[in-house]
Amino acid sequence: MERKYNPADYDWYAGEFMEKVYQDADRWQKSRSISDKFDLQNDMMALRTSLKVIASDGIITTKKRDEMLEYFLGFLA
């Protein structure tokens, strides 16, 4: 899977969940199991929260946050 965003470019919390979402999405795309999709959804919620925090702290813009959320939420489709 090609990555649009590099987890290393973001704070440890957002980067950690970004990495987990990438891994979960890759695993779910291969298996299509309910368990793997559930893991992806849980880590996506944590990533969403962390992106909201770094946007409110001014580390990224709200526009960038929304772009990133749209990209990562696309993994759930």
N, CA, C and O atoms as a MOPAC input file, in Angstrom:
PM7 MOZYME 1SCF
protein

 N      0.83800 1    -1.17800 1     0.00000 1
 C      0.00000 1     0.00000 1     0.00000 1
 C      0.88600 1     1.24500 1     0.00000 1
 O      1.80800 1     1.37600 1     0.80500 1
 N      0.58600 1     2.13400 1    -0.90600 1
 C      1.32100 1     3.39300 1    -0.95500 1
 C      0.78800 1     4.32300 1     0.13300 1
 O     -0.42000 1     4.41600 1     0.35000 1
 N      1.69000 1     4.99500 1     0.79700 1
 C      1.31200 1     5.87000 1     1.90600 1
 C      1.37600 1     7.33100 1     1.49000 1
 O      2.39200 1     7.80800 1     0.98500 1
 N      0.29000 1     8.01600 1     1.70900 1
 C      0.23100 1     9.44100 1     1.38100 1
 C      0.87800 1    10.28300 1     2.47900 1
 O      1.47900 1    11.32000 1     2.20100 1
 N      0.75000 1     9.82900 1     3.73200 1
 C      1.29300 1    10.56200 1     4.87500 1
 C      2.30100 1     9.68800 1     5.61000 1
 O      2.07800 1     8.49300 1     5.80200 1
 N      3.40400 1    10.29000 1     6.01500 1
 C      4.45400 1     9.56800 1     6.72200 1
 C      4.25700 1     9.75500 1     8.22900 1
 O      4.31400 1    10.88200 1     8.72000 1
 N      4.02800 1     8.66800 1     8.96700 1
 C      3.82600 1     8.79100 1    10.41200 1
 C      4.97600 1     9.48600 1    11.13600 1
 O      4.75500 1    10.13100 1    12.16100 1
 N      6.18000 1     9.36800 1    10.63000 1
 C      7.34500 1     9.98900 1    11.27400 1
 C      7.30300 1    11.51700 1    11.21300 1
 O      8.03500 1    12.18800 1    11.94100 1
 N      6.45700 1    12.06000 1    10.35500 1
 C      6.35700 1    13.51300 1    10.21900 1
 C      5.43700 1    14.15400 1    11.25800 1
 O      5.29300 1    15.37600 1    11.29800 1
 N      4.82200 1    13.33200 1    12.09100 1
 C      3.84000 1    13.83800 1    13.05400 1
 C      4.23700 1    13.43600 1    14.46600 1
 O      5.09500 1    12.57500 1    14.65900 1
 N      3.60600 1    14.06800 1    15.45200 1
 C      3.96100 1    13.76900 1    16.83900 1
 C      3.77000 1    12.28400 1    17.12700 1
 O      3.12900 1    11.56600 1    16.35900 1
 N      4.32800 1    11.84300 1    18.22900 1
 C      4.35600 1    10.40400 1    18.52000 1
 C      2.96300 1     9.79600 1    18.57000 1
 O      2.76200 1     8.67400 1    18.10500 1
 N      2.00600 1    10.51700 1    19.12300 1
 C      0.66400 1     9.95400 1    19.27600 1
 C     -0.02900 1     9.79800 1    17.92400 1
 O     -0.52800 1     8.72300 1    17.59400 1
 N     -0.05400 1    10.87000 1    17.15200 1
 C     -0.67800 1    10.80400 1    15.82700 1
 C      0.09300 1     9.83900 1    14.93300 1
 O     -0.50600 1     9.05200 1    14.20000 1
 N      1.39800 1     9.89900 1    14.99300 1
 C      2.22300 1     9.01100 1    14.17400 1
 C      2.02200 1     7.54800 1    14.51300 1
 O      1.98900 1     6.69200 1    13.62900 1
 N      1.88800 1     7.26800 1    15.80000 1
 C      1.68000 1     5.88200 1    16.23500 1
 C      0.36400 1     5.32900 1    15.69100 1
 O      0.32400 1     4.21500 1    15.16900 1
 N     -0.70100 1     6.10300 1    15.81400 1
 C     -1.98700 1     5.61100 1    15.32300 1
 C     -2.06900 1     5.63400 1    13.80300 1
 O     -2.78100 1     4.82400 1    13.20800 1
 N     -1.35700 1     6.54400 1    13.17700 1
 C     -1.29700 1     6.55400 1    11.72200 1
 C     -0.65900 1     5.24800 1    11.22900 1
 O     -1.14700 1     4.61800 1    10.29100 1
 N      0.42500 1     4.86400 1    11.87500 1
 C      1.09300 1     3.60700 1    11.52200 1
 C      0.16200 1     2.41900 1    11.75500 1
 O      0.09100 1     1.51000 1    10.92800 1
 N     -0.55000 1     2.42900 1    12.87900 1
 C     -1.48400 1     1.33700 1    13.16600 1
 C     -2.59600 1     1.27600 1    12.12400 1
 O     -2.98200 1     0.18900 1    11.69400 1
 N     -3.10900 1     2.42400 1    11.71900 1
 C     -4.17200 1     2.44900 1    10.71200 1
 C     -3.65500 1     1.89200 1     9.38700 1
 O     -4.34300 1     1.10900 1     8.73100 1
 N     -2.45200 1     2.29100 1     8.99300 1
 C     -1.87300 1     1.73300 1     7.76500 1
 C     -1.75600 1     0.20800 1     7.86100 1
 O     -2.12600 1    -0.50600 1     6.93000 1
 N     -1.24800 1    -0.27800 1     8.97500 1
 C     -1.08100 1    -1.72100 1     9.14700 1
 C     -2.43200 1    -2.43900 1     9.17900 1
 O     -2.60800 1    -3.48500 1     8.55400 1
 N     -3.37600 1    -1.86300 1     9.91500 1
 C     -4.71100 1    -2.46500 1    10.00300 1
 C     -5.39300 1    -2.48900 1     8.63700 1
 O     -6.02300 1    -3.48100 1     8.27000 1
 N     -5.26800 1    -1.40200 1     7.89100 1
 C     -5.89900 1    -1.33000 1     6.56900 1
 C     -5.30600 1    -2.37900 1     5.63700 1
 O     -6.02700 1    -3.03400 1     4.88400 1
 N     -4.00500 1    -2.53000 1     5.69400 1
 C     -3.34400 1    -3.52800 1     4.85800 1
 C     -3.81500 1    -4.93800 1     5.22600 1
 O     -4.11300 1    -5.75400 1     4.35500 1
 N     -3.87400 1    -5.20300 1     6.51900 1
 C     -4.31600 1    -6.52000 1     6.99000 1
 C     -5.77800 1    -6.77000 1     6.60600 1
 O     -6.12700 1    -7.86400 1     6.16300 1
 N     -6.62900 1    -5.75400 1     6.77700 1
 C     -8.04800 1    -5.92500 1     6.46100 1
 C     -8.26800 1    -6.10200 1     4.95600 1
 O     -9.11900 1    -6.89000 1     4.54500 1
 N     -7.50900 1    -5.37700 1     4.13700 1
 C     -7.65500 1    -5.52300 1     2.68500 1
 C     -7.31800 1    -6.93600 1     2.23400 1
 O     -7.87900 1    -7.43600 1     1.26000 1
 N     -6.40800 1    -7.57100 1     2.94100 1
 C     -6.02100 1    -8.93800 1     2.58600 1
 C     -7.00700 1    -9.97100 1     3.12400 1
 O     -7.32700 1   -10.94100 1     2.43700 1
 N     -7.48800 1    -9.76800 1     4.34800 1
 C     -8.30700 1   -10.80100 1     4.99400 1
 C     -9.81100 1   -10.57300 1     4.86500 1
 O    -10.58200 1   -11.52700 1     4.76100 1
 N    -10.22000 1    -9.31200 1     4.87200 1
 C    -11.63700 1    -8.92800 1     4.88600 1
 C    -12.38700 1    -9.53000 1     6.08000 1
 O    -13.59500 1    -9.75500 1     6.01500 1
 N    -11.66100 1    -9.78500 1     7.16300 1
 C    -12.31500 1   -10.34700 1     8.34800 1
 C    -12.93600 1    -9.23400 1     9.18600 1
 O    -12.45500 1    -8.10100 1     9.19100 1
 N    -13.98600 1    -9.56700 1     9.87700 1
 C    -14.67600 1    -8.61900 1    10.75500 1
 C    -13.72900 1    -8.13600 1    11.85100 1
 O    -13.72200 1    -6.95500 1    12.19900 1
 N    -12.94700 1    -9.03900 1    12.38000 1
 C    -12.00900 1    -8.69800 1    13.44900 1
 C    -10.99400 1    -7.65500 1    12.98300 1
 O    -10.70200 1    -6.70200 1    13.70600 1
 N    -10.46400 1    -7.83400 1    11.78800 1
 C     -9.48900 1    -6.87600 1    11.26600 1
 C    -10.13600 1    -5.52600 1    10.97200 1
 O     -9.51100 1    -4.48400 1    11.17100 1
 N    -11.37100 1    -5.53600 1    10.50600 1
 C    -12.05900 1    -4.26400 1    10.26300 1
 C    -12.34800 1    -3.56100 1    11.58700 1
 O    -12.26100 1    -2.33600 1    11.67200 1
 N    -12.68400 1    -4.31600 1    12.60100 1
 C    -12.92800 1    -3.74400 1    13.92300 1
 C    -11.65600 1    -3.07600 1    14.45500 1
 O    -11.71500 1    -1.97600 1    15.00400 1
 N    -10.51000 1    -3.74100 1    14.29300 1
 C     -9.23300 1    -3.14500 1    14.70300 1
 C     -8.98200 1    -1.84000 1    13.95100 1
 O     -8.55500 1    -0.84700 1    14.53900 1
 N     -9.25000 1    -1.85300 1    12.65800 1
 C     -9.06800 1    -0.65700 1    11.83600 1
 C     -9.97600 1     0.47400 1    12.32600 1
 O     -9.53500 1     1.61800 1    12.43700 1
 N    -11.21900 1     0.16300 1    12.61500 1
 C    -12.15200 1     1.18600 1    13.09000 1
 C    -11.69900 1     1.77200 1    14.42800 1
 O    -11.75800 1     2.98600 1    14.62700 1
 N    -11.25500 1     0.92800 1    15.32900 1
 C    -10.80300 1     1.41000 1    16.64200 1
 C     -9.58800 1     2.31700 1    16.52000 1
 O     -9.54100 1     3.38400 1    17.13100 1
 N     -8.61000 1     1.89600 1    15.73600 1
 C     -7.42000 1     2.72600 1    15.57100 1
 C     -7.73100 1     3.99200 1    14.77900 1
 O     -7.09500 1     5.02500 1    14.98400 1
 N     -8.70500 1     3.91500 1    13.87800 1
 C     -9.11900 1     5.10100 1    13.13200 1
 C     -9.73200 1     6.13500 1    14.07200 1
 O     -9.49500 1     7.33200 1    13.91300 1
 N    -10.51200 1     5.68800 1    15.04400 1
 C    -11.09200 1     6.62400 1    16.01500 1
 C     -9.99600 1     7.31500 1    16.82500 1
 O    -10.07800 1     8.51400 1    17.09300 1
 N     -8.97700 1     6.56000 1    17.21200 1
 C     -7.86500 1     7.14700 1    17.96700 1
 C     -7.08000 1     8.12800 1    17.09500 1
 O     -6.67100 1     9.18800 1    17.57000 1
 N     -6.87000 1     7.78400 1    15.83500 1
 C     -6.17200 1     8.69300 1    14.92500 1
 C     -6.98700 1     9.96300 1    14.72000 1
 O     -6.43400 1    11.06300 1    14.70200 1
 N     -8.27200 1     9.81700 1    14.56800 1
 C     -9.15400 1    10.98300 1    14.38600 1
 C     -9.01700 1    11.93500 1    15.57200 1
 O     -8.90400 1    13.14800 1    15.39100 1
 N     -9.02700 1    11.39100 1    16.76600 1
 C     -8.88100 1    12.21000 1    17.96700 1
 C     -7.52600 1    12.90300 1    17.99000 1
 O     -7.44200 1    14.09400 1    18.28800 1
 N     -6.47500 1    12.16900 1    17.68000 1
 C     -5.13400 1    12.76600 1    17.72200 1
 C     -4.97800 1    13.85100 1    16.66300 1
 O     -4.30800 1    14.85500 1    16.90700 1
 N     -5.58100 1    13.66900 1    15.49600 1
 C     -5.51100 1    14.71000 1    14.46500 1
 C     -6.27800 1    15.95600 1    14.89500 1
 O     -5.86200 1    17.07800 1    14.60600 1
 N     -7.38400 1    15.76000 1    15.57600 1
 C     -8.13300 1    16.91500 1    16.08300 1
 C     -7.30200 1    17.68300 1    17.11000 1
 O     -7.31600 1    18.91300 1    17.13000 1
 N     -6.58600 1    16.95900 1    17.95500 1
 C     -5.76100 1    17.60300 1    18.98000 1
 C     -4.62600 1    18.39300 1    18.34300 1
 O     -4.39900 1    19.54800 1    18.70200 1
 N     -3.90900 1    17.78200 1    17.39900 1
 C     -2.78100 1    18.51600 1    16.81600 1
 C     -3.26100 1    19.68200 1    15.95300 1
 O     -2.53400 1    20.66000 1    15.77600 1
 N     -4.46800 1    19.58800 1    15.41900 1
 C     -5.02300 1    20.73400 1    14.68800 1
 C     -5.39800 1    21.84400 1    15.66600 1
 O     -5.15300 1    23.01900 1    15.39300 1
 N     -5.98500 1    21.48400 1    16.78900 1
 C     -6.36000 1    22.51500 1    17.76900 1
 C     -5.12700 1    23.14900 1    18.40900 1
 O     -5.17600 1    24.29500 1    18.85500 1
 N     -4.02100 1    22.40300 1    18.45300 1
 C     -2.76000 1    22.94500 1    18.97400 1
 C     -2.00600 1    23.76400 1    17.92700 1
 O     -0.97600 1    24.36400 1    18.23600 1
 N     -2.50800 1    23.79300 1    16.70000 1
 C     -1.88200 1    24.57800 1    15.64600 1
 C     -0.72100 1    23.89100 1    14.94700 1
 O      0.01100 1    24.52900 1    14.19100 1
 N     -0.54400 1    22.60000 1    15.19100 1
 C      0.55200 1    21.86700 1    14.55400 1
 C      0.23700 1    21.61300 1    13.07900 1
 O      1.12000 1    21.67400 1    12.22300 1
 N     -1.02100 1    21.33000 1    12.80100 1
 C     -1.49500 1    21.23800 1    11.41700 1
 C     -2.72900 1    22.12500 1    11.30000 1
 O     -3.35500 1    22.46400 1    12.30400 1
 N     -3.06900 1    22.49400 1    10.08900 1
 C     -4.26100 1    23.31600 1     9.88400 1
 C     -5.50700 1    22.43400 1     9.92700 1
 O     -5.42400 1    21.21400 1     9.78300 1
 N     -6.63800 1    23.05600 1    10.12100 1
 C     -7.88000 1    22.28300 1    10.09900 1
 C     -8.14200 1    21.74300 1     8.69500 1
 O     -8.74300 1    20.68100 1     8.53500 1
 N     -7.69400 1    22.47300 1     7.69200 1
 C     -7.84200 1    21.98000 1     6.31500 1
 C     -7.01900 1    20.70200 1     6.12400 1
 O     -7.49900 1    19.72800 1     5.54400 1
 N     -5.78500 1    20.71600 1     6.61500 1
 C     -4.92400 1    19.53500 1     6.52100 1
 C     -5.53500 1    18.37500 1     7.30900 1
 O     -5.53800 1    17.23400 1     6.84700 1
 N     -6.05200 1    18.67500 1     8.49800 1
 C     -6.70200 1    17.64400 1     9.31600 1
 C     -7.84600 1    16.99800 1     8.54400 1
 O     -7.96900 1    15.77300 1     8.50800 1
 N     -8.68100 1    17.83100 1     7.92700 1
 C     -9.82600 1    17.30500 1     7.18800 1
 C     -9.39000 1    16.47100 1     5.98700 1
 O     -9.99900 1    15.44400 1     5.68700 1
 N     -8.33600 1    16.91100 1     5.30000 1
 C     -7.80100 1    16.13700 1     4.17300 1
 C     -7.30300 1    14.77500 1     4.65000 1
 O     -7.55100 1    13.74700 1     4.02000 1
 N     -6.60100 1    14.79300 1     5.76700 1
 C     -6.05600 1    13.54700 1     6.30400 1
 C     -7.17400 1    12.60900 1     6.75900 1
 O     -7.12100 1    11.40500 1     6.50500 1
 N     -8.17300 1    13.15700 1     7.42200 1
 C     -9.29300 1    12.32800 1     7.87000 1
 C    -10.02000 1    11.70400 1     6.68400 1
 O    -10.38600 1    10.53000 1     6.71900 1
 N    -10.22400 1    12.48600 1     5.65100 1
 C    -10.88800 1    11.95500 1     4.45900 1
 C    -10.07600 1    10.81000 1     3.85000 1
 O    -10.63000 1     9.78500 1     3.45200 1
 N     -8.76900 1    10.99900 1     3.78400 1
 C     -7.88700 1     9.96600 1     3.23700 1
 C     -7.95900 1     8.68400 1     4.07400 1
 O     -8.16800 1     7.59700 1     3.53700 1
 N     -7.78500 1     8.82100 1     5.38000 1
 C     -7.76400 1     7.63600 1     6.23300 1
 C     -9.13900 1     6.98300 1     6.35600 1
 O     -9.22900 1     5.75700 1     6.43100 1
 N    -10.19800 1     7.76800 1     6.37600 1
 C    -11.53600 1     7.17800 1     6.42900 1
 C    -11.84200 1     6.37900 1     5.16500 1
 O    -12.68000 1     5.47800 1     5.18100 1
 N    -11.16900 1     6.70900 1     4.08500 1
 C    -11.33100 1     5.95400 1     2.84600 1
 C    -10.91800 1     4.49700 1     2.97800 1
 O    -11.36100 1     3.65300 1     2.20000 1
 N    -10.07900 1     4.19900 1     3.95100 1
 C     -9.66900 1     2.80800 1     4.16700 1
 C    -10.82000 1     1.94100 1     4.66100 1
 O    -10.78300 1     0.71800 1     4.52200 1
 N    -11.83400 1     2.56700 1     5.23300 1
 C    -12.96500 1     1.81200 1     5.77600 1
 C    -13.99000 1     1.44500 1     4.71100 1
 O    -14.90200 1     0.66000 1     4.96900 1
 N    -13.84500 1     2.00400 1     3.53000 1
 C    -14.82500 1     1.75700 1     2.45700 1
 C    -14.68600 1     0.36500 1     1.87600 1
 O    -15.43100 1    -0.00300 1     0.96800 1

